[in-house]
Structure formats: structure tokens, C-alpha cells
Amino acid sequence: MRGGLAFAAAVIVLAATLLAGAGSVPLLDPDEARFARTSVEMLRNADPVVPTFEGLPRLTKPPLLHWIQAALFRLLGPKEFAARLPSISATVALLLVAGWVVRRRYGEEGAAWTATAFGAFPLVVALGKVGTIDALLSLHVGAVIALDLDMADERRAARPAVVGAVLGLAFLAKGPVGVVLPLLVLLAGRTAVGGEVLPKARAWLLGAAAWCVVVLPWALAFVRRLGVGTAVDTVRREALERYFSEGTPHGAPFWYYALVVAAGFFPWAATLALGAARALGRRRDPSARTAAYAAAGVVVGLAFFSIGRGKLPSYVLPLAPLAAIVVAWEIGQEVADPRGRKVGPYLAAMSVGAGALALCGVAVAGIRPEFRAAIVAGAAILAAGAVGAIVGLARGRPREVHAAVAVAGLLFAAVSAMTAFPVLGRERSAAGLVSDVPILRSGRTVVTVEKQVPSLCFYLDAVPEWRGAAEVAERVARPDRPLLVVDRVDLPLLPPEAWERIVEVGQSGRYRVFAPR
């Protein structure tokens, strides 16, 4: 019963954390606002096949998120809450899926540890709060893995058609990675536990047929509209070049994801590493099979993303439920054998203690005033968790150690998100600019300098022009007398002749608005 209540409490805390500010904090630049604006244009154009942004085709991602957002915009209006609801719902649903898997293997207490770990991961909370594609992809990847775990461990009748259909939805969420990643995890997990690695031919055919039923109606309409050449170029550019090309955006060294795991899966990264090593070492033990499967999936997933040229923290979000499963299993082993497994509780206690010290160091070194409250509150929560963990260590009770860390992790993630999210909304959105500078709503042409500002397009409900700093002087000389929106970091790029022709007429946050003299 206690495990069931703890699981429910973790779900409620995560949901409350994700919902806080969902309807009041402005959409963030660049990705969240760009997705939302694209969905607005899809709704107005009544075109579910080819997404557009600022009137031009946006071919970087398939349309699943835009379909969902457009439907919600029709129902609720083009508002922040409607834009974020898919990510919020997908994140909570993914937690429920992970809890379902673990409950069937390790009972209510195992599900509770999984929920508290998953809900405390900063990566999960950060991406679950914003209206981007990552949480939606992660839900479908997680559903495929959950179905495979259920089939592999329970020896139930195969459901390849269901798996194929869900893989189709994952493809419609983010393209080829939605198929490649879950299949890699499935192969790695099955290999680790000694299961049947490759499905039979009939299962492949049923799965492929279901995938085609889901994907081909949109894909064929897309090809018919834009042509085979455009479709091939899109796949090559957005999938192959992003993964293999030297010059791809977001390049990072091979070890990049070691840092992402340490920060994104805090405070359980050390427990994850220890649990993965132990689970893989006992992969033939029936009691460790699910954990070994999950650990193999995490390892192979991280290797897959590390080999790729382009790297972003959000890429590893689909691995978060697997990481939580490994953490829950490791905690269960330590609770069951408190005398034989002493390393794990010490690592967990040290993690929250190190986090508290790091935040204290940041506060002492100097931090922007708007983030000070979040830093101080986070340090206090982690320090309290460290004290509770130390008491548990002194009493020789690993369950108390991990409970202290779990509560501290959940509260730290919740408080940090609730305090930092509004600050990010003010800093990384043009919503305040549109509200504070009325001249922008006068109908005059608006020009953004050096960068696109998707949130300006969303909140102004108009398509701004884009110009480089060197073009400003010539542009303001035209008869339409445009308004210029410039990020403060780009002000030094404006040439002297541009400064001679413009005057500031407003500002808000990071943006300045100029008009011709």
C-alpha cells in the first residue's frame, strides 16, 4: 500500500510540476515558439500534409506534433497551454508506462522507486514543460519497449501489428530516429537477456504492414505534393547528414553525453551507472532480466547518440524511463541486502550532497538576481536530503537513504522548474516585447536583425522580415519605415551608418525596438 501511495504521489508531483506555468509563461524561442507557430499555420491553411513556418515549407520534422497542437488550438485557441499540453500529457503517460512495466516485475515498491527517479530527472522535467517534439517521441519509443518487455518476459502471443503501428507514430513524431532507436534498444535488450533476438518473418511482415498503414497515407501525400527529389533530400539532410556529416549543427565531442547523463539524470546518475553494471553482470538471473534489458538499452542508446555528429541533451530523453527502471532495480537490491550492498547508498547520499555544495558555490560566485531564489531553494532542498541520507546511513537503513534522496530529488526538480521557468519565459520570448511596445502592433513592417524570432511571429501574429546587420541602413531608408527588433547581443554588429538612421522606440527583456529617424 505504501508503494502504491508513493507512486501516486510521484505522479501527482510530476504532473503539478509540468502544469505549473504552462498557461502563463510565454512560449520559448526558438524551438517551442516555432513548433507552435507552425501548428497555427497548419490550422489556418487546413493543410495537414506540408507544415509551414512564416509561410514557407518547414520540412525538418514530420507532422504528428503539429496535428495534435492544431487540434488543440482549434479547441482551446492558440495559447501556451494548448501548445504544451501534448508534452505534458506524453511525459505523465510515459511515467505510467514505465510504472506498469516495473510493477509487473518488482511490485508496487519497485514502481514507486521508478516514479520518484523518473520524476526527479531534470531532463524529464525540462523537456516535459515545453511544447516540443521530444516528449511525444519518447512516449512512443517507451511504448514499443514496454510491449517488447511484456512479450519477452511473459511469453505471451506476439503483437507485432501493435508494435509496428506505434513505431509508425514514432516515425511521424521525429522521422527515422523514431524507428531506429527503439529497434536498437530492442535488439540490445534481447541480446543481453539471451532472448530471441530477431522476430520471426511473420512478425516482421505484420509489423511492417501496420507501420505502412500509419505512415504511408501522409508520406505518399507529401511526396505527391513536393516530389520524390524533395522527399529524398529531406531524409538525407535531416537524418543522414545530421548524424554523419562533419559540419552538422550542434557538434560535440564523443564524451558529451557523459555530462548530459550526470546532469540530466541527477541525483541518480551514480546509482544508474552502478545498477547498469550490476544488472548486466547478472543478466542471466531471472530476477535481473528486466533491469539488464533496460541497462543494455541505455548503454546502446548512449553509444548510438555519441557516435552521431550532432548532439543535443534532448536526444537521450527516450532513454529516461529505462534509466529509471535500472535505478529502481538497484535500489531494490540494496534494500533487500543492506549489509552486502553498501556502495549504492553512499553514492546516492554523496550525489545530493555534491549537488548542494555545487549550488552553494554558484550562489557565492555570483548569479543573476532572477535565478537566485531558485539556486538558494535548490541548495536548501538538496542539503536537507543529504542530511536525511546521512541519518539513514548511520542507522544502516538503505531504504531511508534512498527515500531521503528521492524526496529531495523530486522537490529539487519541482522547485527549480517552477522558479526558473517564468524567468526563461521573460528572457527567451518576445511576448513581453509585443505587450510592452505598442508600436509593434501598429501594422508597420517589422524586421528582425541577425536572427529569426519565432515567438515574435507567434505573438504578433504576423511574419517579420529578416535582415543581416549590414543591410539595416539600406532597409530603413525605404518608404515603409520599418520597425527593427534587435537582440541586445547583436547591437554591436550594427554598422555606424545604421545607428545614424535609427532611434530606439522601446525595449523589453533582451530585445530593443528601433524606428527610422
MODATA-V994237 format. One record per pair of residues at least 4 apart in sequence whose C-alpha atoms are under 7 Angstrom apart, sorted by the first residue. I is the first residue (numbers start at 0). GAP is how many residues later the second one is. If there is no record, write none. Layout:
BEGIN
i:I gap:GAP
i:I gap:GAP
END
This chain:
BEGIN
i:0 gap:4
i:1 gap:4
i:2 gap:4
i:2 gap:105
i:2 gap:106
i:2 gap:109
i:3 gap:4
i:3 gap:104
i:3 gap:108
i:4 gap:4
i:5 gap:4
i:5 gap:106
i:6 gap:4
i:6 gap:104
i:6 gap:105
i:6 gap:108
i:7 gap:4
i:8 gap:4
i:9 gap:4
i:9 gap:105
i:9 gap:106
i:9 gap:109
i:10 gap:4
i:10 gap:104
i:11 gap:4
i:12 gap:4
i:13 gap:4
i:13 gap:105
i:14 gap:4
i:14 gap:77
i:15 gap:4
i:16 gap:397
i:16 gap:401
i:17 gap:70
i:17 gap:107
i:17 gap:110
i:17 gap:111
i:19 gap:398
i:20 gap:4
i:21 gap:58
i:21 gap:59
i:21 gap:62
i:22 gap:57
i:22 gap:58
i:24 gap:397
i:24 gap:400
i:25 gap:54
i:25 gap:399
i:25 gap:403
i:25 gap:405
i:26 gap:5
i:26 gap:6
i:26 gap:53
i:26 gap:398
i:26 gap:402
i:26 gap:428
i:27 gap:4
i:27 gap:5
i:27 gap:397
i:27 gap:400
i:27 gap:401
i:27 gap:427
i:28 gap:4
i:28 gap:399
i:28 gap:400
i:28 gap:424
i:28 gap:425
i:28 gap:426
i:29 gap:4
i:29 gap:423
i:29 gap:424
i:30 gap:4
i:30 gap:101
i:31 gap:4
i:31 gap:98
i:31 gap:99
i:31 gap:100
i:32 gap:4
i:32 gap:421
i:32 gap:422
i:32 gap:425
i:33 gap:4
i:33 gap:420
i:34 gap:4
i:34 gap:97
i:35 gap:4
i:35 gap:47
i:36 gap:4
i:36 gap:16
i:36 gap:421
i:37 gap:4
i:37 gap:13
i:37 gap:14
i:37 gap:15
i:38 gap:4
i:38 gap:27
i:38 gap:30
i:38 gap:31
i:39 gap:4
i:39 gap:30
i:39 gap:38
i:40 gap:4
i:40 gap:11
i:41 gap:4
i:41 gap:5
i:41 gap:6
i:41 gap:9
i:41 gap:10
i:41 gap:28
i:42 gap:27
i:47 gap:19
i:48 gap:169
i:48 gap:172
i:48 gap:173
i:49 gap:7
i:49 gap:172
i:50 gap:6
i:50 gap:7
i:50 gap:8
i:50 gap:12
i:51 gap:4
i:51 gap:5
i:51 gap:6
i:52 gap:4
i:52 gap:5
i:53 gap:409
i:58 gap:175
i:59 gap:178
i:60 gap:113
i:60 gap:114
i:61 gap:110
i:61 gap:111
i:61 gap:112
i:61 gap:113
i:62 gap:4
i:62 gap:109
i:62 gap:110
i:63 gap:4
i:63 gap:108
i:63 gap:109
i:64 gap:4
i:64 gap:68
i:64 gap:108
i:65 gap:4
i:66 gap:4
i:67 gap:4
i:68 gap:4
i:68 gap:13
i:68 gap:14
i:69 gap:4
i:70 gap:4
i:71 gap:4
i:71 gap:10
i:72 gap:4
i:72 gap:5
i:72 gap:9
i:75 gap:6
i:77 gap:4
i:78 gap:4
i:79 gap:4
i:80 gap:4
i:82 gap:48
i:83 gap:4
i:83 gap:45
i:83 gap:46
i:83 gap:47
i:84 gap:4
i:85 gap:4
i:85 gap:45
i:85 gap:50
i:86 gap:4
i:86 gap:41
i:86 gap:42
i:86 gap:43
i:86 gap:44
i:86 gap:45
i:86 gap:48
i:86 gap:49
i:87 gap:4
i:87 gap:40
i:87 gap:41
i:88 gap:4
i:89 gap:4
i:89 gap:45
i:89 gap:46
i:89 gap:49
i:90 gap:4
i:90 gap:37
i:90 gap:44
i:90 gap:48
i:91 gap:4
i:92 gap:4
i:93 gap:4
i:93 gap:45
i:93 gap:48
i:94 gap:4
i:94 gap:20
i:95 gap:4
i:96 gap:4
i:96 gap:46
i:97 gap:4
i:97 gap:223
i:98 gap:4
i:98 gap:12
i:98 gap:15
i:98 gap:16
i:99 gap:4
i:100 gap:4
i:100 gap:45
i:101 gap:4
i:101 gap:5
i:101 gap:8
i:101 gap:9
i:101 gap:223
i:102 gap:4
i:102 gap:5
i:102 gap:7
i:102 gap:8
i:105 gap:4
i:106 gap:4
i:107 gap:4
i:108 gap:4
i:109 gap:4
i:109 gap:218
i:109 gap:219
i:109 gap:222
i:110 gap:4
i:111 gap:4
i:112 gap:4
i:112 gap:215
i:113 gap:4
i:113 gap:210
i:113 gap:211
i:113 gap:214
i:114 gap:4
i:115 gap:4
i:115 gap:290
i:115 gap:294
i:116 gap:4
i:116 gap:151
i:116 gap:207
i:116 gap:289
i:117 gap:202
i:117 gap:203
i:117 gap:206
i:118 gap:5
i:118 gap:291
i:119 gap:289
i:119 gap:290
i:119 gap:293
i:120 gap:4
i:120 gap:143
i:120 gap:144
i:120 gap:145
i:121 gap:4
i:121 gap:142
i:121 gap:143
i:121 gap:144
i:121 gap:291
i:122 gap:4
i:122 gap:141
i:122 gap:142
i:122 gap:194
i:123 gap:4
i:123 gap:193
i:124 gap:4
i:124 gap:288
i:126 gap:7
i:126 gap:8
i:127 gap:7
i:132 gap:4
i:132 gap:40
i:133 gap:4
i:133 gap:180
i:133 gap:183
i:134 gap:4
i:135 gap:4
i:135 gap:37
i:136 gap:4
i:136 gap:33
i:136 gap:36
i:136 gap:37
i:136 gap:41
i:137 gap:4
i:137 gap:179
i:137 gap:180
i:138 gap:4
i:139 gap:4
i:139 gap:26
i:139 gap:29
i:139 gap:30
i:140 gap:4
i:140 gap:29
i:140 gap:37
i:140 gap:41
i:140 gap:177
i:141 gap:4
i:141 gap:176
i:142 gap:4
i:143 gap:4
i:143 gap:19
i:143 gap:22
i:143 gap:38
i:144 gap:4
i:144 gap:37
i:144 gap:41
i:145 gap:4
i:146 gap:4
i:147 gap:4
i:148 gap:4
i:149 gap:4
i:150 gap:4
i:150 gap:5
i:150 gap:6
i:150 gap:7
i:158 gap:4
i:159 gap:4
i:159 gap:43
i:159 gap:46
i:159 gap:47
i:160 gap:4
i:160 gap:45
i:160 gap:46
i:160 gap:49
i:161 gap:4
i:162 gap:4
i:162 gap:44
i:163 gap:4
i:163 gap:43
i:163 gap:44
i:163 gap:46
i:163 gap:47
i:164 gap:4
i:164 gap:45
i:164 gap:46
i:164 gap:49
i:165 gap:4
i:166 gap:4
i:166 gap:11
i:166 gap:12
i:166 gap:44
i:167 gap:4
i:167 gap:43
i:167 gap:46
i:167 gap:47
i:168 gap:4
i:168 gap:45
i:169 gap:4
i:169 gap:8
i:169 gap:9
i:170 gap:4
i:170 gap:5
i:170 gap:7
i:170 gap:8
i:171 gap:43
i:173 gap:4
i:175 gap:4
i:175 gap:63
i:176 gap:4
i:177 gap:4
i:178 gap:4
i:179 gap:4
i:180 gap:4
i:180 gap:120
i:181 gap:4
i:182 gap:4
i:183 gap:4
i:184 gap:4
i:184 gap:112
i:184 gap:115
i:184 gap:116
i:185 gap:4
i:186 gap:4
i:186 gap:10
i:187 gap:4
i:187 gap:108
i:187 gap:109
i:187 gap:112
i:188 gap:4
i:188 gap:104
i:188 gap:105
i:188 gap:107
i:188 gap:108
i:189 gap:4
i:189 gap:5
i:189 gap:6
i:189 gap:7
i:189 gap:103
i:190 gap:4
i:190 gap:6
i:191 gap:91
i:191 gap:100
i:191 gap:101
i:191 gap:104
i:192 gap:90
i:192 gap:91
i:192 gap:96
i:192 gap:99
i:192 gap:100
i:198 gap:4
i:198 gap:5
i:199 gap:4
i:200 gap:4
i:201 gap:4
i:202 gap:4
i:203 gap:4
i:204 gap:4
i:205 gap:4
i:206 gap:4
i:207 gap:4
i:208 gap:4
i:209 gap:4
i:210 gap:4
i:211 gap:4
i:214 gap:4
i:215 gap:4
i:216 gap:4
i:217 gap:4
i:218 gap:4
i:219 gap:4
i:220 gap:4
i:221 gap:4
i:222 gap:4
i:222 gap:5
i:222 gap:8
i:225 gap:4
i:226 gap:4
i:227 gap:4
i:228 gap:4
i:229 gap:4
i:230 gap:4
i:231 gap:4
i:232 gap:4
i:233 gap:4
i:234 gap:4
i:234 gap:5
i:235 gap:4
i:235 gap:5
i:236 gap:4
i:236 gap:5
i:237 gap:4
i:238 gap:4
i:239 gap:4
i:240 gap:4
i:240 gap:7
i:241 gap:6
i:241 gap:67
i:241 gap:68
i:242 gap:65
i:242 gap:66
i:242 gap:67
i:243 gap:64
i:243 gap:65
i:244 gap:64
i:245 gap:63
i:247 gap:61
i:247 gap:62
i:248 gap:61
i:249 gap:60
i:249 gap:61
i:249 gap:62
i:250 gap:58
i:250 gap:59
i:250 gap:60
i:251 gap:4
i:251 gap:57
i:251 gap:58
i:251 gap:59
i:253 gap:52
i:253 gap:53
i:255 gap:4
i:256 gap:4
i:256 gap:49
i:257 gap:4
i:258 gap:4
i:259 gap:4
i:259 gap:53
i:260 gap:4
i:260 gap:8
i:261 gap:4
i:261 gap:7
i:264 gap:4
i:266 gap:84
i:266 gap:85
i:266 gap:142
i:267 gap:4
i:267 gap:80
i:268 gap:4
i:269 gap:4
i:269 gap:77
i:270 gap:4
i:270 gap:56
i:270 gap:73
i:270 gap:76
i:270 gap:77
i:271 gap:4
i:271 gap:51
i:271 gap:54
i:271 gap:55
i:272 gap:4
i:273 gap:4
i:274 gap:4
i:274 gap:51
i:274 gap:52
i:274 gap:55
i:275 gap:4
i:275 gap:19
i:275 gap:50
i:276 gap:4
i:277 gap:4
i:278 gap:4
i:278 gap:9
i:278 gap:12
i:278 gap:13
i:278 gap:16
i:279 gap:12
i:279 gap:15
i:281 gap:6
i:282 gap:5
i:282 gap:6
i:282 gap:9
i:283 gap:5
i:284 gap:4
i:287 gap:4
i:288 gap:4
i:289 gap:4
i:290 gap:4
i:290 gap:34
i:290 gap:35
i:290 gap:38
i:291 gap:4
i:292 gap:4
i:293 gap:4
i:293 gap:28
i:293 gap:31
i:293 gap:32
i:294 gap:4
i:294 gap:27
i:294 gap:31
i:295 gap:4
i:296 gap:4
i:297 gap:4
i:297 gap:21
i:297 gap:24
i:297 gap:25
i:298 gap:4
i:299 gap:4
i:300 gap:4
i:301 gap:4
i:302 gap:4
i:303 gap:4
i:304 gap:6
i:318 gap:4
i:319 gap:4
i:320 gap:4
i:321 gap:4
i:322 gap:4
i:323 gap:4
i:324 gap:4
i:325 gap:4
i:326 gap:4
i:327 gap:4
i:328 gap:4
i:329 gap:4
i:330 gap:4
i:331 gap:4
i:332 gap:4
i:333 gap:4
i:333 gap:7
i:333 gap:64
i:334 gap:63
i:334 gap:64
i:336 gap:4
i:337 gap:4
i:337 gap:59
i:337 gap:60
i:341 gap:4
i:342 gap:4
i:343 gap:4
i:344 gap:4
i:344 gap:53
i:344 gap:56
i:344 gap:57
i:345 gap:4
i:346 gap:4
i:347 gap:4
i:347 gap:54
i:347 gap:57
i:348 gap:4
i:348 gap:37
i:348 gap:40
i:348 gap:41
i:348 gap:52
i:348 gap:56
i:349 gap:4
i:350 gap:4
i:351 gap:4
i:351 gap:30
i:351 gap:33
i:351 gap:34
i:351 gap:53
i:352 gap:4
i:352 gap:29
i:352 gap:30
i:352 gap:33
i:353 gap:4
i:354 gap:4
i:354 gap:27
i:355 gap:4
i:355 gap:23
i:355 gap:26
i:355 gap:27
i:356 gap:4
i:357 gap:4
i:358 gap:4
i:358 gap:16
i:358 gap:20
i:359 gap:4
i:359 gap:19
i:360 gap:4
i:361 gap:4
i:361 gap:5
i:362 gap:4
i:362 gap:12
i:366 gap:4
i:366 gap:5
i:367 gap:4
i:369 gap:53
i:370 gap:4
i:370 gap:49
i:371 gap:4
i:372 gap:4
i:373 gap:4
i:373 gap:42
i:373 gap:45
i:373 gap:46
i:374 gap:4
i:375 gap:4
i:376 gap:4
i:377 gap:4
i:377 gap:34
i:377 gap:38
i:378 gap:4
i:379 gap:4
i:380 gap:4
i:380 gap:27
i:380 gap:31
i:381 gap:4
i:381 gap:26
i:381 gap:30
i:382 gap:4
i:383 gap:4
i:384 gap:4
i:384 gap:19
i:384 gap:20
i:384 gap:23
i:385 gap:4
i:386 gap:4
i:387 gap:4
i:387 gap:13
i:387 gap:16
i:388 gap:4
i:388 gap:11
i:388 gap:12
i:388 gap:13
i:388 gap:15
i:388 gap:16
i:389 gap:4
i:390 gap:4
i:391 gap:4
i:391 gap:5
i:391 gap:6
i:391 gap:8
i:391 gap:9
i:392 gap:4
i:392 gap:5
i:392 gap:8
i:396 gap:4
i:397 gap:4
i:398 gap:4
i:399 gap:4
i:400 gap:4
i:401 gap:4
i:402 gap:4
i:403 gap:4
i:404 gap:4
i:405 gap:4
i:406 gap:4
i:407 gap:4
i:408 gap:4
i:409 gap:4
i:410 gap:4
i:411 gap:4
i:412 gap:4
i:413 gap:4
i:414 gap:4
i:415 gap:4
i:416 gap:4
i:419 gap:4
i:420 gap:4
i:421 gap:4
i:422 gap:4
i:423 gap:4
i:424 gap:4
i:425 gap:6
i:425 gap:83
i:426 gap:82
i:426 gap:83
i:428 gap:26
i:429 gap:4
i:429 gap:25
i:429 gap:26
i:430 gap:4
i:430 gap:24
i:430 gap:25
i:430 gap:28
i:431 gap:4
i:431 gap:76
i:432 gap:4
i:432 gap:74
i:432 gap:75
i:433 gap:4
i:433 gap:6
i:433 gap:25
i:433 gap:26
i:435 gap:72
i:436 gap:69
i:436 gap:70
i:440 gap:19
i:443 gap:38
i:443 gap:39
i:444 gap:37
i:444 gap:38
i:445 gap:18
i:445 gap:19
i:445 gap:36
i:445 gap:37
i:445 gap:38
i:446 gap:17
i:446 gap:18
i:446 gap:19
i:446 gap:20
i:446 gap:35
i:446 gap:36
i:446 gap:37
i:446 gap:38
i:447 gap:4
i:447 gap:16
i:447 gap:17
i:447 gap:18
i:447 gap:19
i:447 gap:36
i:447 gap:37
i:447 gap:38
i:448 gap:17
i:448 gap:18
i:448 gap:19
i:448 gap:20
i:448 gap:35
i:448 gap:36
i:448 gap:37
i:449 gap:17
i:449 gap:18
i:449 gap:19
i:450 gap:15
i:451 gap:14
i:452 gap:4
i:453 gap:4
i:454 gap:4
i:455 gap:4
i:456 gap:4
i:456 gap:5
i:456 gap:6
i:456 gap:7
i:466 gap:4
i:466 gap:5
i:467 gap:4
i:468 gap:24
i:468 gap:25
i:469 gap:24
i:469 gap:25
i:470 gap:4
i:471 gap:4
i:471 gap:26
i:472 gap:4
i:472 gap:24
i:472 gap:25
i:472 gap:28
i:475 gap:5
i:475 gap:6
i:475 gap:40
i:476 gap:4
i:480 gap:35
i:481 gap:33
i:482 gap:30
i:482 gap:31
i:482 gap:32
i:483 gap:29
i:483 gap:30
i:483 gap:31
i:484 gap:26
i:484 gap:27
i:484 gap:28
i:484 gap:29
i:485 gap:4
i:485 gap:5
i:485 gap:25
i:485 gap:26
i:485 gap:27
i:486 gap:4
i:486 gap:23
i:486 gap:24
i:486 gap:25
i:487 gap:22
i:487 gap:23
i:487 gap:24
i:493 gap:4
i:493 gap:5
i:494 gap:4
i:495 gap:4
i:496 gap:4
i:497 gap:4
i:500 gap:15
i:500 gap:16
i:501 gap:12
i:501 gap:13
i:501 gap:14
i:501 gap:15
i:502 gap:11
i:502 gap:12
i:502 gap:13
i:502 gap:14
i:503 gap:9
i:503 gap:10
i:503 gap:11
i:504 gap:8
i:504 gap:9
i:504 gap:10
i:505 gap:6
i:505 gap:7
i:506 gap:4
i:506 gap:5
i:506 gap:6
i:507 gap:4
END
